[in-house]
Amino acid sequence: MNLTADVSASLPAPVSSPLKVAVIIGSNREGRFGPVVADWLLGRLRERDDLTAEVVDTADAGLPTVLSYSPAPEVTAELAKITPKLAAADAFVVLTPEYNHSFPASLKTLIDWHYEEWRAKPVGFVSYGGVSGGLRAVEQLRQVFAELHAVTVRDTVSFHNAGASFDDEGRHRDPAAPDAAAKVMLDQLGWWGAALREAKAVRPYGT
């Protein structure tokens, strides 16, 4: 009796289709730098065959800070623009600046209006700012996403003094290090995304 063959036959087939990654631009501040960083990241994502990207921009999300289990029709309409993108995603990359040692209120609002959409999915981070490069915002976001049953990947991409790091065309002036960091982060995101998608296909999370 070949036990190895029997066990192998019962395992799910490997995931072959690309993972859907929602790239979340966390700042809606006037004059924000987020779109520059987002364009850079999307360029790295387009180089990969295992990941596809869709942008979720907090500047386009007219969500109130007052949460409700019975949102008004205008709020429901705003959620209809965003929630399906989050629900369809296999993984997330959150782009965040650092405001007063934390992350933007617009990002927290987007997160708090959702719950199931985050569960058992991986989250990577790209941060930017001054001397700290947004890393303190990322550490706080890790705690938030842990509460939502999401898995945050270890390695991040961080841009210190971000405004001086890119030229007027949005190109990084010294791309070797950030490109390498992005590869590591996206590799980890891809591994967790595939592993969790395969696991949920066998047994839904929480059951």
Phi, psi and omega in degrees: 000125183265094182293325180298316180295320180296318180294317181298323181294335183273350182280149178291154178292148179300147178288127182245332181285148181300148176283139177272121182248123173270118178266112186259117175273112193277343183257138172242019184292145175298132181075019184300155180261353186306316181299329177295314179293322180297316179299320177298314181295319180298328175297321178291323181291324180294342179279353185253146177266345186265355184225140171236149189240147170222134185272136170239113188252122180297337178292339179264358184258106180273059183265133179283158177282342177278113181279154181208141172282345177230074185296150178295160182305322181292328176288319177302321179294321177292319178297326180296338178280335191248311188305316179300326179294318179291320181295323182282343184288143172270341184200166182226147164237121181259124175261123183220138166274183176240118177248116177052049177068019180213188182257164187293149177298327180297325178289317179297322179297315178300317180297313188290338178283358182227157179217294182301329184297336182269340194296134175056040175229151180274151179230126172252163185230139167235120183238159181207157180168211180274235184297322184281342180065019179080008186293330179291326175296320180297317181298324176290322179296329177300319179294320180296313183288332174298321178296333181266013177066024174267161181248116179268135180280153189292308189276141180238171169246128185227130179251109176274139184048055191301322183300328180273352185275343183243147177275183184292344178265004179083012178268139178289137185286334181220078195284348189302309184292311179295326177296319178293319179295320179297320179299315180298312181297315181290327174299314179295318179299317179295319179297310181295321180298316179293316182297316181288324178295318178295318181296318181291335177291332179275315180214118180304144182296136177090003179246000000 
